[in-house]
Amino acid sequence: MLVSLNWLKQYIDVSDYSPEELAEIITKTGIEVESVEPIAEKAEGVVIGYVRSCEQHPNADKLSLCQVDIGEETLQIVCGAPNIASGQKVPVAAPGAVLPGNFKIKKTKLRGEASNGMICSLQELGVNEKDVPKEFEDGIFVFPEDTEVGANAISVLNLDDTIIELGLTPNRSDALSMAGVAYEVAAAIDGTYCLKEEQVNTAEEKAEDYLSVEVEDEEANPYYGAFIIKDVKVAASPLWIRNRLRAAGIRPINNVVDITNYVLLEYGQPLHAFDYDRFNSKQILTRRAHDGEVIKTLDEQERSLTQDHLVITNGETPQAIAGVMGGSTSEVQDDTTTILLEAAYFDPRVVRQASKEHGLRSESSTRFEKGVDPNRVERAGKRACELLAEYANGTVLNGLVSFDKLDRTEKIVKIQTDRINNRLGTEMTSEEIADILRRLQFEAEQNGEEFTVHIPTRRGDIELFEDMLEEVARIYGYDNLPYTLPSGASQAGGLTIEQQLKRKIKAYFEGAGLDETITYSLTNERKADLLVSADIREQAKSPVRLAMPMSEDHSTLRLSMLPELLESLSYNVARKQQNLAYYELGTVFVSEESTVTKQPEEILRAGGAITGEWMSHPWQQEKKTVDFFVVKGIVEGLSELLNIPFTYRAAKLSSMHPGRTASVSLQGKVIGFVGQVHPKLQREFGLKETYVFDLNLEEIFKHYHKEETFQTIPRFPSVSRDIALVVDESVTSGAILDTITEAGTPLVKDVQVFDVYQGEHLQEGKKSLAFNLLYLDPNRTLKDQEVEEAHEKILHAVKEHHGAELRG
C-alpha cells in the first residue's frame, strides 16, 4: 500500500513528526514500513506561468517564441513542445531554478532569440514516465484554467509529497485504504480521526424507475447496490484527484474512472461504473456463469467462463466478471452521459478464483480477496456520487436500487486485565487497557477488570481473545513489554557432529573451487532413474512418484542429485558460461516398496558436476581441462580431510563413460562413484566433457571419529626412491599402491603414481607404472641397508601378488 503523506495530512495532524519518525511509529505498532521515499526528486524555483502569446520562432520551424507571465514579471521563453499555445497555464522554471538531476536553469539564446527560463514537461519535473497522462506524454503539462499564476508548481503538482510504502500482512486488509491508514495512525499517535459522512444531493427522479437488481447466488453476492447518475460530462479529473492517484501508482484516465479509483483508495471499497445506455437493459442480474460463456473484458481480451465465476449481467449477457474486471461493451467512454454505478460485496473466494484463473490481479480484486468493510460498501457508492456530482456535472437520481443480505453485525470479544497481563508479563491497569481501546476506537463495556469489546466491521481480522491481545500489546508498545533472562539449569547451544561435518565439507568443496547449488528434489520419471549409484540402486525398488503432481517435470522424487546438477550446467552453458563447477549437499528419497505406503527414507548425499577448464594461466599460456583425475582428486581430498580412506575400483554404470568411471568404497561397501558422464547423455544436455561424483555422506559420517590428530615435523632426513614396474594391462595402479604400502610398513610413509607408459620396448598387453616411494623413520636416520631391505621386500611382494617385474 502506497500512502501519500500529503493526503494523510488531510485526515489527521501528523505535522509534529518527520516522515521517518512517523514510519518508525507505524512499524512499532505492527505494520512494517518498507520504504519512505519522496515522490519525485527535489526541484526548486518552478512556478505557474500564463502564456500571454505564442508565436513561431523566426529562425526555427519547430520552436515557439512565448511571452509568459509568472506573476511578478513576464519572461520571453523559447519552447520546443508541440502542444504549447497561447492562453495556457504551464509550469515554468525561471532563471535560477533547479530541476531534478541538479539541472540549473540559466538565461540563454536559442537560434538568436533570448530564452529566460524553461517551460517544463512532467518528466522534466521528476514524474515517472508511466504516471504521465497520455495527452502530455510528448509535450509540456497544462494546468487547469482556475490555477493561480505565480503559485509554486511543485506544490500544486504534489511533487513535494513523500510516499510511505506499507508491507501489509494478509490479515490487515483494513489498511488497504487511506481511511484505514488514518485510523491506524490515529491509534498509534493518539490522534483523532473519523470517516466523515457523505453529502449527496439527489434529484426527484427515482433510480428504481431505471433499474432493478436480482441476485441468484446470495452466498457469493450478499449485497449489490446500484446508483444512477445522469447528465455526466466525461472530461479530465480535477488536478488534486490526479495528483493523489499518481501518488498511489494509478494513472489518471478521466473524471468518472478516476473518481471510482479515488474512492477505492480512500474507502478501500472497489466500485465499477457502467455506461447505462450501453448496458442496454433495465435489469441487473448477478449469477454464476455458464460453462463456455464468453465475455470481452476492458483489456479487449475474450475470456471463457465457467460455473465457478460470478458475472454481472444485463439479464442476458455478462457485462463484468464480478470483482475482477468489467466488460468492454458497457465501458464508460467520452460520449457517456448516464452512469450505472456498482457498489457490491462479493465473496473473497469467488473473486480469488476468477482472478487467478484469468490472470487478472488488480487493485479491486486484491481488496475483494482480502475482505472489504461491509459497512462501507454503500457509503463508498455515495462518496462516488458526491464527487461525480461535483466534478462530472452529474445528477444523482433519488434512492439506491439494491439487493441486501449482507451481515453487518459486529463481532464481540471479551478480554480481562489479569489475563492480558498474564500473557504479556505486564502490569497494566484496567484504565490503561480502556485507554488503548479508546485510541483504537473500539466500543467496549467495562465491568471491573472485564471488557466486552465490540469490534468495528472495518477490522474483520479480529475474532478471538488472542487477536485483541495483539491489539493491546502493539498499542501499549512492544518496546514496553518486560523481558527476562532464562532461569534455572541451562545448557550452551552448539552444532551437532553432523552439522559440523556438513559445514566442514561445504567449506572444503568451496575451497576446492566448486560453487554450491540447491536443485529441485522433484524431477521427471526419466531423470529420476539416471546416474543412480549402486548402493542406492540396491535399496530402491523404483523412484517414488507423487500421487498428485503439479506437473510431469516435477512428478517424481529423485534417486540422484546429478541429473538436476547437469540441468544447471546445461542452463548456464547455454548462456555462454563455459567453465563451471557445482556441488550440492542434499537428500535422495528411497523406498523398498513398488507401491509406497509409508514415508520414503531420506539419505544425505554429496554430488558434484564439473565441465570446461579447471584452471587457466593465460600469461603462461597454460590451461587444464577437467578430467577424471581432477574429480577423483577432489574426492581424495575429502577422504584426507576426514581421515577416512576410500577405495576406488573401475566400474561400469548406466549413463557413465565405460572406461572413465570408478566406484568409491568404504571398508568394502560401495558408497558412490566418480567419473565422466556418457558422451550420449552429455549431448542430450548440450554439454562437452563433464565429470561428476556422488557420495553417501551418511555412510561417511558413520566412520568419522572426531579425534584431533597431528604429526610432528620430522627431525631426520627421508629417502626417496623411484621404481618402474611392468605389469599386465589389467592390473590397476591402486592395487599395486596398496601392496607397496602394506609391504613397506612402517618405513614407507608415502607412495605416489607419477607415470604410466605403453608402447615401444614393451610387450603387447603390458604397461609400465612408475611410483615414487618415500622412506622415513621419525626417530632416527635410516641406514642404506634398511632402505634396501625394505625395497627388496616391496619388489618381492608386487611380483608375488601382481606378477610385476622391475623395468630395466
SULBEL-V534743 format. One line per field, one symbol per residue. phi: phi as a letter, one per 40 degrees, with the letter a starting at -180 (. if undefined). Layout:
# SULBEL-V534743
phi=???
This chain:
# SULBEL-V534743
phi=.cbcccccccbacbccbcdcccccccccchbcccabbccaccbbgcbcbbccaabcccbacbbbbbbbcbhcabbcbcbbccbcacgcbbcbccdgcbcdgfcccbcabbfgbcbbhacbccccchccdcccddcbcbaccbcccccccgcccccccgcbcbbbcccccdccccccacccccdccdccbfbbaaccccbbcbcccccccbabbbbcbcccacaabbbbbbfcbcacccdcccccccccgbccbacccccccccdccbgbcbabbcdcccgabbbbbacccdgcbbccdcgbcbcbbccccbcbcgbbcbacdgbaccccbccbcccbbbbbcbbbbddcccdccccccgbbbdccdcccchbcccbcccccccccdccccbbgcbcccgbcabbbccbcccbbcbbdcccccccgbbcccccccccccccfbcabbbgcbbbccccccbccbbbdcccdccccccchdccccbbcdbgcbbcciccdccccccccccccccchcbcbbbccbacccccbcfccccccccccaccbccbccaccbbbccbaccdccccccddcccbgbcbbabbababbbbbcbcbcbbcccbbcbbbaabagccaabdccfbabcdadccccccccccdcccfbcbbbbdabbdgbdcbbbbcbbbfgbcbiaaiccddccdcdcgbcdbbbaabcccccccbcbcbcbabccccbcbbbbbbbbcbcdcccccccdccccccccbcccabbcbabaaidgbccgbabbbbbbbbabcbacccdcccccccccccccccccbgcbccc
